[in-house]
Amino acid sequence: MFEKLKELIDNSYSIYSKYKVACIVKMKDGTLFEGVNIENPSFKDGLCAEQVAIGSAIADGYKKGDFDKIYLLGDSAYAITPCFLCRQVILEFFEDENEVISFTENGKEKVFLIKDLCPHAFSEKELNNDK
């Protein structure tokens, strides 16, 4: 998956921050959806690679529970993790035991579980006032 991410990261539209991110979301049926970060001068209105990939899967008809893994590559010597806005989106569609697999720019892999990245998440139970 690292090689696919390396090719994909060049599609990043990160002309302001110069920080490229690529994401591939794998569905339980093996289908892959790709995403890259897309910036504009109003940074808050940009799209993260994870949001693009997840949104593509939803637009293609996939639903909550169909998602399996997330693969990430940042323009970094470190294995990146999703921002907190993306973590909230990830929580909506992935299960706690699903993996986020992040690579450094040199291909070193680090694996995170969703539940470890999001230990005290805002979820449906808060909206329903479940105790």
KOLLUM-189025 format. One record per residue (C-alpha): residue in one letter; x, y, z; residue number from 0. Coordinates in nm, 3 decimals. Layout:
<rs>
<r A; <X; Y; Z>; NUM>
...
</rs>
This chain:
<rs>
<r M; <0.000; 0.000; 0.000>; 0>
<r F; <0.298; 0.228; 0.064>; 1>
<r E; <0.386; 0.239; -0.307>; 2>
<r K; <0.028; 0.337; -0.399>; 3>
<r L; <0.036; 0.613; -0.137>; 4>
<r K; <0.369; 0.742; -0.270>; 5>
<r E; <0.217; 0.780; -0.616>; 6>
<r L; <-0.104; 0.932; -0.483>; 7>
<r I; <0.062; 1.194; -0.262>; 8>
<r D; <0.182; 1.382; -0.570>; 9>
<r N; <-0.184; 1.463; -0.646>; 10>
<r S; <-0.212; 1.663; -0.323>; 11>
<r Y; <-0.324; 2.022; -0.373>; 12>
<r S; <-0.120; 2.174; -0.092>; 13>
<r I; <0.012; 2.492; -0.249>; 14>
<r Y; <-0.018; 2.695; 0.073>; 15>
<r S; <0.113; 2.472; 0.350>; 16>
<r K; <0.335; 2.262; 0.120>; 17>
<r Y; <0.236; 1.965; 0.342>; 18>
<r K; <0.108; 1.676; 0.134>; 19>
<r V; <-0.111; 1.397; 0.267>; 20>
<r A; <-0.246; 1.089; 0.089>; 21>
<r C; <-0.506; 0.844; 0.219>; 22>
<r I; <-0.644; 0.515; 0.098>; 23>
<r V; <-0.954; 0.371; 0.260>; 24>
<r K; <-1.005; -0.003; 0.225>; 25>
<r M; <-1.357; -0.139; 0.238>; 26>
<r K; <-1.445; -0.479; 0.382>; 27>
<r D; <-1.505; -0.607; 0.027>; 28>
<r G; <-1.151; -0.502; -0.073>; 29>
<r T; <-1.248; -0.192; -0.273>; 30>
<r L; <-1.007; 0.101; -0.230>; 31>
<r F; <-1.088; 0.472; -0.227>; 32>
<r E; <-0.819; 0.736; -0.254>; 33>
<r G; <-0.793; 1.086; -0.117>; 34>
<r V; <-0.545; 1.371; -0.092>; 35>
<r N; <-0.556; 1.696; 0.098>; 36>
<r I; <-0.705; 1.987; -0.093>; 37>
<r E; <-0.625; 2.338; 0.031>; 38>
<r N; <-0.748; 2.686; -0.037>; 39>
<r P; <-0.652; 3.023; 0.113>; 40>
<r S; <-0.913; 2.980; 0.386>; 41>
<r F; <-0.742; 2.686; 0.557>; 42>
<r K; <-1.051; 2.587; 0.757>; 43>
<r D; <-1.234; 2.526; 0.431>; 44>
<r G; <-0.978; 2.283; 0.293>; 45>
<r L; <-1.035; 1.908; 0.281>; 46>
<r C; <-0.823; 1.647; 0.451>; 47>
<r A; <-0.720; 1.337; 0.258>; 48>
<r E; <-0.922; 1.115; 0.495>; 49>
<r Q; <-1.238; 1.319; 0.437>; 50>
<r V; <-1.194; 1.296; 0.059>; 51>
<r A; <-1.141; 0.917; 0.063>; 52>
<r I; <-1.428; 0.848; 0.305>; 53>
<r G; <-1.657; 1.084; 0.116>; 54>
<r S; <-1.575; 0.908; -0.211>; 55>
<r A; <-1.674; 0.574; -0.059>; 56>
<r I; <-2.003; 0.717; 0.069>; 57>
<r A; <-2.073; 0.878; -0.270>; 58>
<r D; <-2.016; 0.537; -0.430>; 59>
<r G; <-2.286; 0.383; -0.209>; 60>
<r Y; <-2.091; 0.239; 0.085>; 61>
<r K; <-2.239; 0.272; 0.433>; 62>
<r K; <-2.136; 0.274; 0.796>; 63>
<r G; <-1.998; -0.069; 0.878>; 64>
<r D; <-1.855; -0.127; 0.528>; 65>
<r F; <-1.518; 0.030; 0.612>; 66>
<r D; <-1.213; -0.179; 0.704>; 67>
<r K; <-0.881; 0.013; 0.721>; 68>
<r I; <-0.727; 0.351; 0.661>; 69>
<r Y; <-0.378; 0.393; 0.514>; 70>
<r L; <-0.200; 0.729; 0.549>; 71>
<r L; <0.115; 0.891; 0.419>; 72>
<r G; <0.221; 1.241; 0.509>; 73>
<r D; <0.505; 1.446; 0.371>; 74>
<r S; <0.689; 1.371; 0.695>; 75>
<r A; <0.958; 1.165; 0.860>; 76>
<r Y; <0.691; 1.071; 1.114>; 77>
<r A; <0.393; 0.838; 1.089>; 78>
<r I; <0.108; 1.089; 1.092>; 79>
<r T; <-0.228; 1.051; 1.259>; 80>
<r P; <-0.561; 1.199; 1.148>; 81>
<r C; <-0.651; 1.545; 1.273>; 82>
<r F; <-0.930; 1.565; 1.529>; 83>
<r L; <-1.192; 1.665; 1.273>; 84>
<r C; <-1.103; 1.358; 1.067>; 85>
<r R; <-1.111; 1.140; 1.376>; 86>
<r Q; <-1.473; 1.241; 1.428>; 87>
<r V; <-1.555; 1.152; 1.066>; 88>
<r I; <-1.367; 0.822; 1.101>; 89>
<r L; <-1.565; 0.737; 1.415>; 90>
<r E; <-1.888; 0.769; 1.220>; 91>
<r F; <-1.797; 0.502; 0.966>; 92>
<r F; <-1.534; 0.274; 1.121>; 93>
<r E; <-1.547; 0.036; 1.415>; 94>
<r D; <-1.330; 0.072; 1.726>; 95>
<r E; <-1.108; -0.222; 1.632>; 96>
<r N; <-1.038; -0.102; 1.276>; 97>
<r E; <-0.681; 0.001; 1.201>; 98>
<r V; <-0.522; 0.324; 1.086>; 99>
<r I; <-0.194; 0.229; 0.920>; 100>
<r S; <0.040; 0.523; 0.879>; 101>
<r F; <0.369; 0.531; 0.691>; 102>
<r T; <0.667; 0.761; 0.717>; 103>
<r E; <0.805; 0.905; 0.395>; 104>
<r N; <1.064; 0.624; 0.406>; 105>
<r G; <0.803; 0.347; 0.434>; 106>
<r K; <0.822; 0.272; 0.805>; 107>
<r E; <0.478; 0.157; 0.921>; 108>
<r K; <0.293; 0.236; 1.243>; 109>
<r V; <-0.047; 0.086; 1.326>; 110>
<r F; <-0.311; 0.253; 1.544>; 111>
<r L; <-0.654; 0.125; 1.646>; 112>
<r I; <-0.945; 0.366; 1.607>; 113>
<r K; <-1.034; 0.322; 1.976>; 114>
<r D; <-0.681; 0.430; 2.077>; 115>
<r L; <-0.686; 0.740; 1.858>; 116>
<r C; <-1.031; 0.840; 1.986>; 117>
<r P; <-1.061; 0.731; 2.352>; 118>
<r H; <-1.326; 0.983; 2.460>; 119>
<r A; <-1.517; 1.044; 2.141>; 120>
<r F; <-1.835; 1.243; 2.096>; 121>
<r S; <-2.079; 0.986; 1.963>; 122>
<r E; <-2.440; 0.900; 1.895>; 123>
<r K; <-2.499; 0.814; 2.261>; 124>
<r E; <-2.439; 1.177; 2.360>; 125>
<r L; <-2.692; 1.293; 2.101>; 126>
<r N; <-2.948; 1.045; 2.233>; 127>
<r N; <-2.865; 1.134; 2.593>; 128>
<r D; <-2.797; 0.769; 2.675>; 129>
<r K; <-2.660; 0.712; 3.021>; 130>
</rs>
